[in-house]
Amino acid sequence: MRFRSDPASIRGSIAPVVTPFTAEGELDTDSLRALVRWQKESGSHGVSIGGSTGEPSAQSLEERVTAMRVVAEELGDAIPFLPGTGAVTLKHTLELTDEARKLGADLALVITPYYSRPTQEGLFAWYDAVAREFPDLPIVIYNVPSRTAVDIAPDTVAKLRHAHDNIVGIKETTKDFEHFSHVLHKCGRDFLMWSGIELLCLPLLAIGGRGFVSALANLAPAAVARMYELYVEGDHEGAIDLHYRLHPLVELLFVETNPAPAKHVLADLGRISSAHVRPPLVQPTPAGLEKINALRAQAADLLVPSGVNA
């Protein structure tokens, strides 16, 4: 939790790791520990668990807490820990956020409430309640309208930012790039913003973003982290080159619903014991696997099998 008092220091590639399951569908803590160690060794600047890529809605609260505990133990204070603690009910969101706080999380990534499609007033009340409950824990809003069916407006983000010192940033997972700029303009350029859209990760840095929470870091953590580092070092051409070299892996992630394609590749590389995804997700179809394998071949040099240093 050494980064909790200085959330502005949390920058770069934050890896939102998958939640591994055994072939029988149980939580696979051994594979999760190995994934976290790999992320540290590969140079990722932080780790998250419990976001969309982690299949949180298919897990019990106890499983989500166990996964957070495993990640917290493996990370220690080496790099920041940013768990996703949002749930469909406010009660469960508060419970998960409290557990994250106790485990030493540096900040909590709280998704907009899903399924119920609240108004902007409802969204303000939701985050207002979370922020009031945990005044000493930095809170980051997680906006992902493709998953939640609701888009938190820049004005609402700004209202929350000005109402609570501990609402420090936002993960923007919207393809409306103007939205990014409006949020930073209204909240101030010291407001922390990470991109969750893979092909907008690099462009966001140009307008003041702090980095990215990209599912792509599950497959090529070293390359994704290096793209950020090249940009901040001033080697913009090098960063752009990596951006385009990573394109095939971005396409691979979404051949079918994330994280099924990523888990297939991770299992094949020996990074996790099984590619199991929980219902309603399923393993990639034969047609999907054909596309996945073709895209994987295009960026094979960026993928590192288990047992080989990244």
Buried (B, 14 or more C-beta within 10 A) or exposed (E): BEBBEEBEEBBBBBBBBBBBBBEEEEBBBEBBBBBBEBBBEBBBBBBBBBBBBBBBBBBEEEBBBBBBBBBBEBBEEEBBBBBBBBBBEBEBBBBBBBBBBEBBBBBBBBBBBBEEEBEBEBBBEBBBEBBEBBEEBBBBBBBBBEBBEBBBBBEBBBBBBEEBEBBBBBBBBBEEBEBBBBBBBBBEEEBBBBBBBBBBBBBBBEEBBBBBBBBBBBBBBBBBBBBBBBBEEEBBEBBBEBBEBBBBBBBBBEBBBBBBBBBBBBBBBEBBBBBBBEEEBEBBEEEBBEBBBEBBEBBEEBBBEEEEEB
